[in-house]
Amino acid sequence: MNENDGRALRKACRYFAALAGHEVNGLRPGQIAQAAEVSPATVARDMPVMADEGFVERVPGMEDRWRLGPKAIQIALAHMHGLDRVMSRVAEVKQRYSRDPK
């Protein structure tokens, strides 16, 4: 990975962190820019690209605001469900080993 790729990935991570917790009203580009430590022009260029990929979306009725999109939430939910499956399996094993050995 070259240095520019690393910077782009770090910036995308900062966008995700900035938008987290703003599911209803989203954030304006200036707010995202401030949180991500980039210029508003950079946010204006990047958000449509991230929207094309499903990671962010404009807030309906407030088109000057952005929030996390369906793909970001679907990934988070898949992670949560995966953890739930693992926890269930651990509980099954724990129960099996904690039975009284008659």
Chimera marker file (.cmm) of the C-alpha trace (Angstrom):
<marker_set name="trace">
<marker id="1" x="0.000" y="0.000" z="0.000" r="1" g="1" b="0" radius="0.5"/>
<marker id="2" x="1.424" y="3.369" z="-0.900" r="1" g="1" b="0" radius="0.5"/>
<marker id="3" x="1.356" y="6.439" z="1.325" r="1" g="1" b="0" radius="0.5"/>
<marker id="4" x="-1.587" y="8.042" z="-0.521" r="1" g="1" b="0" radius="0.5"/>
<marker id="5" x="-3.709" y="4.904" z="-0.074" r="1" g="1" b="0" radius="0.5"/>
<marker id="6" x="-2.960" y="4.937" z="3.641" r="1" g="1" b="0" radius="0.5"/>
<marker id="7" x="-4.026" y="8.563" z="3.937" r="1" g="1" b="0" radius="0.5"/>
<marker id="8" x="-7.252" y="7.888" z="2.029" r="1" g="1" b="0" radius="0.5"/>
<marker id="9" x="-8.081" y="4.945" z="4.283" r="1" g="1" b="0" radius="0.5"/>
<marker id="10" x="-7.360" y="6.965" z="7.418" r="1" g="1" b="0" radius="0.5"/>
<marker id="11" x="-9.603" y="9.738" z="6.131" r="1" g="1" b="0" radius="0.5"/>
<marker id="12" x="-12.438" y="7.272" z="5.421" r="1" g="1" b="0" radius="0.5"/>
<marker id="13" x="-12.059" y="5.890" z="8.948" r="1" g="1" b="0" radius="0.5"/>
<marker id="14" x="-12.333" y="9.410" z="10.369" r="1" g="1" b="0" radius="0.5"/>
<marker id="15" x="-15.492" y="9.972" z="8.316" r="1" g="1" b="0" radius="0.5"/>
<marker id="16" x="-17.061" y="6.819" z="9.779" r="1" g="1" b="0" radius="0.5"/>
<marker id="17" x="-16.101" y="7.839" z="13.304" r="1" g="1" b="0" radius="0.5"/>
<marker id="18" x="-17.498" y="11.349" z="12.783" r="1" g="1" b="0" radius="0.5"/>
<marker id="19" x="-20.825" y="10.121" z="11.410" r="1" g="1" b="0" radius="0.5"/>
<marker id="20" x="-21.350" y="7.442" z="14.072" r="1" g="1" b="0" radius="0.5"/>
<marker id="21" x="-24.029" y="8.529" z="16.511" r="1" g="1" b="0" radius="0.5"/>
<marker id="22" x="-25.667" y="10.927" z="14.045" r="1" g="1" b="0" radius="0.5"/>
<marker id="23" x="-28.091" y="8.454" z="12.485" r="1" g="1" b="0" radius="0.5"/>
<marker id="24" x="-31.156" y="10.679" z="12.475" r="1" g="1" b="0" radius="0.5"/>
<marker id="25" x="-30.046" y="14.215" z="11.631" r="1" g="1" b="0" radius="0.5"/>
<marker id="26" x="-26.610" y="13.466" z="10.197" r="1" g="1" b="0" radius="0.5"/>
<marker id="27" x="-23.899" y="16.103" z="9.941" r="1" g="1" b="0" radius="0.5"/>
<marker id="28" x="-23.232" y="19.014" z="7.617" r="1" g="1" b="0" radius="0.5"/>
<marker id="29" x="-20.089" y="18.822" z="5.469" r="1" g="1" b="0" radius="0.5"/>
<marker id="30" x="-18.386" y="21.470" z="7.603" r="1" g="1" b="0" radius="0.5"/>
<marker id="31" x="-18.993" y="19.409" z="10.734" r="1" g="1" b="0" radius="0.5"/>
<marker id="32" x="-17.647" y="16.283" z="9.047" r="1" g="1" b="0" radius="0.5"/>
<marker id="33" x="-14.632" y="18.227" z="7.791" r="1" g="1" b="0" radius="0.5"/>
<marker id="34" x="-13.853" y="19.547" z="11.247" r="1" g="1" b="0" radius="0.5"/>
<marker id="35" x="-14.146" y="16.105" z="12.857" r="1" g="1" b="0" radius="0.5"/>
<marker id="36" x="-12.094" y="14.420" z="10.117" r="1" g="1" b="0" radius="0.5"/>
<marker id="37" x="-9.539" y="17.240" z="9.980" r="1" g="1" b="0" radius="0.5"/>
<marker id="38" x="-9.989" y="17.842" z="6.265" r="1" g="1" b="0" radius="0.5"/>
<marker id="39" x="-11.363" y="20.721" z="4.216" r="1" g="1" b="0" radius="0.5"/>
<marker id="40" x="-15.080" y="21.051" z="3.474" r="1" g="1" b="0" radius="0.5"/>
<marker id="41" x="-14.178" y="20.784" z="-0.234" r="1" g="1" b="0" radius="0.5"/>
<marker id="42" x="-12.606" y="17.384" z="0.441" r="1" g="1" b="0" radius="0.5"/>
<marker id="43" x="-15.770" y="16.233" z="2.199" r="1" g="1" b="0" radius="0.5"/>
<marker id="44" x="-17.885" y="17.532" z="-0.693" r="1" g="1" b="0" radius="0.5"/>
<marker id="45" x="-15.747" y="15.471" z="-3.097" r="1" g="1" b="0" radius="0.5"/>
<marker id="46" x="-15.606" y="12.300" z="-0.961" r="1" g="1" b="0" radius="0.5"/>
<marker id="47" x="-19.188" y="11.946" z="0.297" r="1" g="1" b="0" radius="0.5"/>
<marker id="48" x="-20.773" y="11.283" z="-3.135" r="1" g="1" b="0" radius="0.5"/>
<marker id="49" x="-18.171" y="8.567" z="-3.809" r="1" g="1" b="0" radius="0.5"/>
<marker id="50" x="-18.898" y="6.940" z="-0.439" r="1" g="1" b="0" radius="0.5"/>
<marker id="51" x="-22.631" y="7.275" z="-1.174" r="1" g="1" b="0" radius="0.5"/>
<marker id="52" x="-22.185" y="5.473" z="-4.507" r="1" g="1" b="0" radius="0.5"/>
<marker id="53" x="-20.718" y="2.566" z="-2.500" r="1" g="1" b="0" radius="0.5"/>
<marker id="54" x="-23.593" y="2.652" z="0.027" r="1" g="1" b="0" radius="0.5"/>
<marker id="55" x="-21.464" y="3.697" z="3.013" r="1" g="1" b="0" radius="0.5"/>
<marker id="56" x="-23.067" y="7.126" z="3.497" r="1" g="1" b="0" radius="0.5"/>
<marker id="57" x="-26.290" y="8.779" z="2.402" r="1" g="1" b="0" radius="0.5"/>
<marker id="58" x="-27.913" y="12.185" z="2.420" r="1" g="1" b="0" radius="0.5"/>
<marker id="59" x="-30.514" y="12.671" z="5.124" r="1" g="1" b="0" radius="0.5"/>
<marker id="60" x="-33.960" y="12.773" z="3.454" r="1" g="1" b="0" radius="0.5"/>
<marker id="61" x="-35.500" y="16.214" z="3.806" r="1" g="1" b="0" radius="0.5"/>
<marker id="62" x="-32.131" y="17.640" z="4.912" r="1" g="1" b="0" radius="0.5"/>
<marker id="63" x="-30.007" y="17.152" z="1.807" r="1" g="1" b="0" radius="0.5"/>
<marker id="64" x="-27.227" y="19.325" z="3.229" r="1" g="1" b="0" radius="0.5"/>
<marker id="65" x="-26.519" y="16.585" z="5.812" r="1" g="1" b="0" radius="0.5"/>
<marker id="66" x="-24.887" y="13.169" z="5.595" r="1" g="1" b="0" radius="0.5"/>
<marker id="67" x="-25.219" y="10.041" z="7.741" r="1" g="1" b="0" radius="0.5"/>
<marker id="68" x="-23.953" y="6.465" z="7.650" r="1" g="1" b="0" radius="0.5"/>
<marker id="69" x="-25.609" y="4.513" z="4.869" r="1" g="1" b="0" radius="0.5"/>
<marker id="70" x="-27.097" y="1.034" z="4.680" r="1" g="1" b="0" radius="0.5"/>
<marker id="71" x="-23.868" y="-0.804" z="3.838" r="1" g="1" b="0" radius="0.5"/>
<marker id="72" x="-22.058" y="0.536" z="6.926" r="1" g="1" b="0" radius="0.5"/>
<marker id="73" x="-24.953" y="-0.508" z="9.149" r="1" g="1" b="0" radius="0.5"/>
<marker id="74" x="-25.286" y="-3.912" z="7.460" r="1" g="1" b="0" radius="0.5"/>
<marker id="75" x="-21.604" y="-4.605" z="8.122" r="1" g="1" b="0" radius="0.5"/>
<marker id="76" x="-22.009" y="-3.609" z="11.772" r="1" g="1" b="0" radius="0.5"/>
<marker id="77" x="-25.070" y="-5.836" z="12.135" r="1" g="1" b="0" radius="0.5"/>
<marker id="78" x="-23.307" y="-8.783" z="10.490" r="1" g="1" b="0" radius="0.5"/>
<marker id="79" x="-20.453" y="-8.343" z="12.959" r="1" g="1" b="0" radius="0.5"/>
<marker id="80" x="-22.877" y="-8.253" z="15.885" r="1" g="1" b="0" radius="0.5"/>
<marker id="81" x="-24.694" y="-11.388" z="14.656" r="1" g="1" b="0" radius="0.5"/>
<marker id="82" x="-21.373" y="-13.164" z="14.211" r="1" g="1" b="0" radius="0.5"/>
<marker id="83" x="-20.435" y="-12.354" z="17.801" r="1" g="1" b="0" radius="0.5"/>
<marker id="84" x="-23.851" y="-13.582" z="18.976" r="1" g="1" b="0" radius="0.5"/>
<marker id="85" x="-23.261" y="-16.923" z="17.198" r="1" g="1" b="0" radius="0.5"/>
<marker id="86" x="-19.856" y="-17.296" z="18.822" r="1" g="1" b="0" radius="0.5"/>
<marker id="87" x="-21.231" y="-16.409" z="22.253" r="1" g="1" b="0" radius="0.5"/>
<marker id="88" x="-24.002" y="-18.992" z="21.810" r="1" g="1" b="0" radius="0.5"/>
<marker id="89" x="-21.466" y="-21.654" z="20.887" r="1" g="1" b="0" radius="0.5"/>
<marker id="90" x="-19.291" y="-20.782" z="23.904" r="1" g="1" b="0" radius="0.5"/>
<marker id="91" x="-22.352" y="-21.006" z="26.166" r="1" g="1" b="0" radius="0.5"/>
<marker id="92" x="-23.145" y="-24.481" z="24.747" r="1" g="1" b="0" radius="0.5"/>
<marker id="93" x="-19.610" y="-25.681" z="25.415" r="1" g="1" b="0" radius="0.5"/>
<marker id="94" x="-19.609" y="-24.168" z="28.890" r="1" g="1" b="0" radius="0.5"/>
<marker id="95" x="-22.893" y="-25.890" z="29.719" r="1" g="1" b="0" radius="0.5"/>
<marker id="96" x="-21.583" y="-29.212" z="28.430" r="1" g="1" b="0" radius="0.5"/>
<marker id="97" x="-18.486" y="-29.016" z="30.608" r="1" g="1" b="0" radius="0.5"/>
<marker id="98" x="-20.271" y="-27.718" z="33.692" r="1" g="1" b="0" radius="0.5"/>
<marker id="99" x="-22.714" y="-30.644" z="33.995" r="1" g="1" b="0" radius="0.5"/>
<marker id="100" x="-22.425" y="-32.865" z="37.005" r="1" g="1" b="0" radius="0.5"/>
<marker id="101" x="-20.320" y="-35.906" z="35.954" r="1" g="1" b="0" radius="0.5"/>
<marker id="102" x="-22.522" y="-38.659" z="37.384" r="1" g="1" b="0" radius="0.5"/>
<link id1="1" id2="2" r="1" g="1" b="0" radius="0.2"/>
<link id1="2" id2="3" r="1" g="1" b="0" radius="0.2"/>
<link id1="3" id2="4" r="1" g="1" b="0" radius="0.2"/>
<link id1="4" id2="5" r="1" g="1" b="0" radius="0.2"/>
<link id1="5" id2="6" r="1" g="1" b="0" radius="0.2"/>
<link id1="6" id2="7" r="1" g="1" b="0" radius="0.2"/>
<link id1="7" id2="8" r="1" g="1" b="0" radius="0.2"/>
<link id1="8" id2="9" r="1" g="1" b="0" radius="0.2"/>
<link id1="9" id2="10" r="1" g="1" b="0" radius="0.2"/>
<link id1="10" id2="11" r="1" g="1" b="0" radius="0.2"/>
<link id1="11" id2="12" r="1" g="1" b="0" radius="0.2"/>
<link id1="12" id2="13" r="1" g="1" b="0" radius="0.2"/>
<link id1="13" id2="14" r="1" g="1" b="0" radius="0.2"/>
<link id1="14" id2="15" r="1" g="1" b="0" radius="0.2"/>
<link id1="15" id2="16" r="1" g="1" b="0" radius="0.2"/>
<link id1="16" id2="17" r="1" g="1" b="0" radius="0.2"/>
<link id1="17" id2="18" r="1" g="1" b="0" radius="0.2"/>
<link id1="18" id2="19" r="1" g="1" b="0" radius="0.2"/>
<link id1="19" id2="20" r="1" g="1" b="0" radius="0.2"/>
<link id1="20" id2="21" r="1" g="1" b="0" radius="0.2"/>
<link id1="21" id2="22" r="1" g="1" b="0" radius="0.2"/>
<link id1="22" id2="23" r="1" g="1" b="0" radius="0.2"/>
<link id1="23" id2="24" r="1" g="1" b="0" radius="0.2"/>
<link id1="24" id2="25" r="1" g="1" b="0" radius="0.2"/>
<link id1="25" id2="26" r="1" g="1" b="0" radius="0.2"/>
<link id1="26" id2="27" r="1" g="1" b="0" radius="0.2"/>
<link id1="27" id2="28" r="1" g="1" b="0" radius="0.2"/>
<link id1="28" id2="29" r="1" g="1" b="0" radius="0.2"/>
<link id1="29" id2="30" r="1" g="1" b="0" radius="0.2"/>
<link id1="30" id2="31" r="1" g="1" b="0" radius="0.2"/>
<link id1="31" id2="32" r="1" g="1" b="0" radius="0.2"/>
<link id1="32" id2="33" r="1" g="1" b="0" radius="0.2"/>
<link id1="33" id2="34" r="1" g="1" b="0" radius="0.2"/>
<link id1="34" id2="35" r="1" g="1" b="0" radius="0.2"/>
<link id1="35" id2="36" r="1" g="1" b="0" radius="0.2"/>
<link id1="36" id2="37" r="1" g="1" b="0" radius="0.2"/>
<link id1="37" id2="38" r="1" g="1" b="0" radius="0.2"/>
<link id1="38" id2="39" r="1" g="1" b="0" radius="0.2"/>
<link id1="39" id2="40" r="1" g="1" b="0" radius="0.2"/>
<link id1="40" id2="41" r="1" g="1" b="0" radius="0.2"/>
<link id1="41" id2="42" r="1" g="1" b="0" radius="0.2"/>
<link id1="42" id2="43" r="1" g="1" b="0" radius="0.2"/>
<link id1="43" id2="44" r="1" g="1" b="0" radius="0.2"/>
<link id1="44" id2="45" r="1" g="1" b="0" radius="0.2"/>
<link id1="45" id2="46" r="1" g="1" b="0" radius="0.2"/>
<link id1="46" id2="47" r="1" g="1" b="0" radius="0.2"/>
<link id1="47" id2="48" r="1" g="1" b="0" radius="0.2"/>
<link id1="48" id2="49" r="1" g="1" b="0" radius="0.2"/>
<link id1="49" id2="50" r="1" g="1" b="0" radius="0.2"/>
<link id1="50" id2="51" r="1" g="1" b="0" radius="0.2"/>
<link id1="51" id2="52" r="1" g="1" b="0" radius="0.2"/>
<link id1="52" id2="53" r="1" g="1" b="0" radius="0.2"/>
<link id1="53" id2="54" r="1" g="1" b="0" radius="0.2"/>
<link id1="54" id2="55" r="1" g="1" b="0" radius="0.2"/>
<link id1="55" id2="56" r="1" g="1" b="0" radius="0.2"/>
<link id1="56" id2="57" r="1" g="1" b="0" radius="0.2"/>
<link id1="57" id2="58" r="1" g="1" b="0" radius="0.2"/>
<link id1="58" id2="59" r="1" g="1" b="0" radius="0.2"/>
<link id1="59" id2="60" r="1" g="1" b="0" radius="0.2"/>
<link id1="60" id2="61" r="1" g="1" b="0" radius="0.2"/>
<link id1="61" id2="62" r="1" g="1" b="0" radius="0.2"/>
<link id1="62" id2="63" r="1" g="1" b="0" radius="0.2"/>
<link id1="63" id2="64" r="1" g="1" b="0" radius="0.2"/>
<link id1="64" id2="65" r="1" g="1" b="0" radius="0.2"/>
<link id1="65" id2="66" r="1" g="1" b="0" radius="0.2"/>
<link id1="66" id2="67" r="1" g="1" b="0" radius="0.2"/>
<link id1="67" id2="68" r="1" g="1" b="0" radius="0.2"/>
<link id1="68" id2="69" r="1" g="1" b="0" radius="0.2"/>
<link id1="69" id2="70" r="1" g="1" b="0" radius="0.2"/>
<link id1="70" id2="71" r="1" g="1" b="0" radius="0.2"/>
<link id1="71" id2="72" r="1" g="1" b="0" radius="0.2"/>
<link id1="72" id2="73" r="1" g="1" b="0" radius="0.2"/>
<link id1="73" id2="74" r="1" g="1" b="0" radius="0.2"/>
<link id1="74" id2="75" r="1" g="1" b="0" radius="0.2"/>
<link id1="75" id2="76" r="1" g="1" b="0" radius="0.2"/>
<link id1="76" id2="77" r="1" g="1" b="0" radius="0.2"/>
<link id1="77" id2="78" r="1" g="1" b="0" radius="0.2"/>
<link id1="78" id2="79" r="1" g="1" b="0" radius="0.2"/>
<link id1="79" id2="80" r="1" g="1" b="0" radius="0.2"/>
<link id1="80" id2="81" r="1" g="1" b="0" radius="0.2"/>
<link id1="81" id2="82" r="1" g="1" b="0" radius="0.2"/>
<link id1="82" id2="83" r="1" g="1" b="0" radius="0.2"/>
<link id1="83" id2="84" r="1" g="1" b="0" radius="0.2"/>
<link id1="84" id2="85" r="1" g="1" b="0" radius="0.2"/>
<link id1="85" id2="86" r="1" g="1" b="0" radius="0.2"/>
<link id1="86" id2="87" r="1" g="1" b="0" radius="0.2"/>
<link id1="87" id2="88" r="1" g="1" b="0" radius="0.2"/>
<link id1="88" id2="89" r="1" g="1" b="0" radius="0.2"/>
<link id1="89" id2="90" r="1" g="1" b="0" radius="0.2"/>
<link id1="90" id2="91" r="1" g="1" b="0" radius="0.2"/>
<link id1="91" id2="92" r="1" g="1" b="0" radius="0.2"/>
<link id1="92" id2="93" r="1" g="1" b="0" radius="0.2"/>
<link id1="93" id2="94" r="1" g="1" b="0" radius="0.2"/>
<link id1="94" id2="95" r="1" g="1" b="0" radius="0.2"/>
<link id1="95" id2="96" r="1" g="1" b="0" radius="0.2"/>
<link id1="96" id2="97" r="1" g="1" b="0" radius="0.2"/>
<link id1="97" id2="98" r="1" g="1" b="0" radius="0.2"/>
<link id1="98" id2="99" r="1" g="1" b="0" radius="0.2"/>
<link id1="99" id2="100" r="1" g="1" b="0" radius="0.2"/>
<link id1="100" id2="101" r="1" g="1" b="0" radius="0.2"/>
<link id1="101" id2="102" r="1" g="1" b="0" radius="0.2"/>
</marker_set>
